[in-house]
Amino acid sequence: MTKKMDNTTRYERLLDRYRNGDIDRRSFLGLIGAAGLAYGVQTPFARHALAATDQVRFDGWGGVVSEAFRQYAFDPFTAKTGIAVVDGTFGGGDEYLSRVKASQPGEYNIAHLSGVFDYARYAGLGFASELNEANIPNLEYVIPKLVDVYRPITDGKISCVPYDYGTTGIAYNRKYISDEEMQEKGARILIDEAYKGKISGWSDWRTRIWFGALQTGQDPNDAEDMDAVWDAIRTHRDLSLKYWTSGAELMSLLAEEEIYVTEGWSGRIYALQEQGHDIGYMDPPNGYGWQECLFVIKGSPMEACEELLNFMLAPETSIAVAEGQNYPPALDPNKVDLGEKIPTLPAFDPTGTLSGLTFANPTYWNGHEADWSKTFGRVQKGY
Amino acid sequence: MSVEAREARQPWILLSPALTAILLLLVVPLIFILVYSFWLRTATGADIAGFHLDNWQEALTDRFYRDILLNTLKISAITTIVCALMGYPAAYFIARARGNKAILLLLLMLPFWISYIIRTMSWINILGVSGALNTFLLWTGVIGEPVQMLYNQTTVILGLVHFLLPFMVLNVFVSLDGIDTNLEDAANSLGATRWESFLQVTLPLSLPGLAAGGLLCFVLAAGTYITPLVLGGPTDAMFANLVFEAIITQLNWPLGSALSLMLLAVLGVLVMIYNRYLGMAQLMKGLG
């Protein structure tokens, strides 16, 4: 039988040759030294090269969302496949895009991106990968509308799988604002003088403009009077205690009663309600609906990423994560039994058509991104 | 090789690791930033390489940037003055303490063991509507309903003072500790009161430390963006927030590069003025 030629066999043979007198002592020690040097030099790099295939980096929104992903998806996935998931967090898609832009290919792998406009921006900057859908059979459980919206952006292919959806509605403290008042005032409550100093809002330019459009009676996806929108944003700024910059800060401001009313992410507000806070939540007409996806960045280990995506889309995983993060999953309720909790979550659509939600038009929003994000930066600071 | 030649090379050999680190970690990135500041950002967020003065023209002529820069310098100056007023007595106490100064210095360094962001956020639990101070004032009946104390320029300055005070105390302490106490005794024996000997002997001799601490506090305050983000209101942004927004939120690296170099230049001028009149030796001593 032929003995397998590995390093141990090589060293044994070398030792035999030395003992047999085939090579002198100086040559033997020189060869051993060279082998040691080669091992020492290549090992650190080999570790990195090997690591690329047995670990995947995932970046998301932090807080209760990241906890749900870790507990219900990443840990079971690692236990099943041996592929470690390193998870990081970001405060928003813009911030994360900047980090990806500054990174080396393969440094960031999967991101929990919000909105089709983020997908379009990342694709436009050349960060889109190409998923092999055959490796993600659980994609068949996803609401078709959520998948189809991505295809035209990336030539019929997809770089992500839809994962959940939600709304940015208005959250209010019921101790100070009644449901009736909320229904009556809608989005305009955020520019109501009566609550000066007790109002807040997300420091995201899209959200501010969206609600500015609602407050001025315009279509958020086609506002014609931007001066009126900016004025509404200025009014909101002057009445606000501060802008919040993360989901954790949103929850803290509401829970501590620093503010009474703000717009907020549906899942985070649900989490506050679960904690026992008497916080109401309302989606005004034309409220801000969004879908989130798991976007694979170009240069990532595709097979490992696809394996993770498929695992995360498995109904049992997806439902557990959805229940943990309080956002409805992208699974089609006509194909999958979503259990008892999910139908109670805010923004849940039992029809699977999502016809009741208004999503941001990526062409419209990305077309104005450079101008509006800069203008908002000034308006935000008092200009 | 001659002994003279070897001796001439020796300092460069010893300095080479530090010089290499400075070159790779400071000079090269600064050159990248300088080059970037002449590029342009397209509507999609991609950059156009080239030599364009648009970003510099905007940064230098737009009133928005000038106003925020002036506001930043004002906040930094107030912070520095408050740090000096609060830090000097503390440093004096430590320097003249008869007990173990090491323990006092250790206590001074204790806040550095906690993350700067956590320390900044701790003010929310102290000054918030349901924070410790409001709860205490409500409990004692001093106020009838919670007072809104957070998210304004005062809390930004408070957060900065909290962060920077140890730097001031350390610098002043180093300066005071180096003063021969016999000089004060001599002044007293010549008829000066303790207050006069402090004003005419100790204070002038400790001014370099005070100036070094002031410079450090000012430069660090002017470059911060976390404190206004956490403790400031909607209009309390500082210049570093503009850099952060240009680079991170707006993905406008070229403009962000121009803005960051602009801030660097303003602070660089301050350091040069300091060096011209006081020299960097005192600053190095304080940092050491």
Interface residues (C-beta under 8 A of the other chain):
Chain A: G92 D94 E95 L97 S98 K101 R121 G124 L125 G197 W205 R237 D238 S240 L241 K242 Y243 T245 S252 E256 E257 E258 N366 G367 E369 A370 S373 K374 G377 R378 Q380 K381 G382 Y383
Chain B: R41 T42 A43 T44 G45 A46 F64 I68 I124 G128 V129 S130 G131 Q148 L150 Y151 L229 G232 G233 P234 T235 A237 L242 E245 A246 I247 I248 T249 Q250 L251 N252 W253
